Amino acid sequence: MHKLTLRVEDELVDSAKKYAALHGKSLSQLVADYFADLTRQPTEDEPLPPLTQSLTGLLAGAEMEDAEEQYKKYLEDKYL
């Protein structure tokens, strides 16, 4: 186990501590759970979150390819 130091605004820390207490967890456990969730690989039979499910199929076929190209161009313009 590693010790981790984060720089976070005081108000955010206070809010996070209150949230953790309401859910019966420590702030450290809350952060560890969040990191675990970020790196977890979804399984094939796991349903998509409702928001993601509502967006499924919104961009398809040629539109999707065009959207991907537009996003790549946006990133190139932003970072190059």
MIVEX-948083 format. One record per residue (C-alpha): x, y, z; residue in three letters. Coordinates in steps of 0.1 Angstrom, whole numbers, padded with zeros to 4 digits, always signed. Layout:
<bases>
XYZALA
...
</bases>
This chain:
<bases>
+0000+0000+0000MET
+0012+0035-0008HIS
+0006+0068+0008LYS
-0007+0094-0016LEU
-0006+0132-0012THR
-0031+0153-0032LEU
-0036+0190-0035ARG
-0073+0198-0034VAL
-0093+0229-0025GLU
-0104+0230+0012ASP
-0141+0232+0002GLU
-0138+0202-0020LEU
-0122+0182+0008VAL
-0149+0192+0033ASP
-0176+0182+0009SER
-0159+0149+0001ALA
-0155+0142+0039LYS
-0192+0149+0044LYS
-0202+0126+0015TYR
-0179+0098+0028ALA
-0194+0101+0063ALA
-0229+0099+0049LEU
-0220+0067+0031HIS
-0201+0052+0060GLY
-0167+0054+0044LYS
-0134+0071+0050SER
-0122+0097+0026LEU
-0093+0073+0018SER
-0117+0045+0010GLN
-0138+0068-0012LEU
-0107+0078-0032VAL
-0095+0041-0035ALA
-0130+0031-0047ASP
-0130+0058-0073TYR
-0095+0048-0086PHE
-0106+0012-0087ALA
-0137+0021-0107ASP
-0116+0042-0131LEU
-0094+0012-0139THR
-0120-0015-0139ARG
-0126-0032-0172GLN
-0163-0037-0179PRO
-0175-0072-0186THR
-0194-0082-0218GLU
-0227-0089-0200ASP
-0225-0057-0179GLU
-0252-0032-0189PRO
-0242+0002-0200LEU
-0250+0031-0176PRO
-0283+0048-0184PRO
-0268+0079-0199LEU
-0244+0059-0222THR
-0273+0036-0232GLN
-0294+0066-0242SER
-0266+0078-0265LEU
-0260+0044-0281THR
-0265+0045-0319GLY
-0267+0083-0320LEU
-0237+0084-0343LEU
-0235+0056-0367ALA
-0219+0047-0400GLY
-0204+0075-0420ALA
-0215+0100-0394GLU
-0194+0082-0368MET
-0163+0082-0390GLU
-0168+0119-0397ASP
-0172+0126-0359ALA
-0139+0107-0352GLU
-0121+0127-0378GLU
-0134+0160-0365GLN
-0124+0150-0330TYR
-0089+0140-0341LYS
-0086+0174-0359LYS
-0098+0192-0328TYR
-0071+0175-0307LEU
-0044+0182-0332GLU
-0054+0219-0333ASP
-0055+0221-0296LYS
-0022+0203-0287TYR
+0000+0208-0318LEU
</bases>
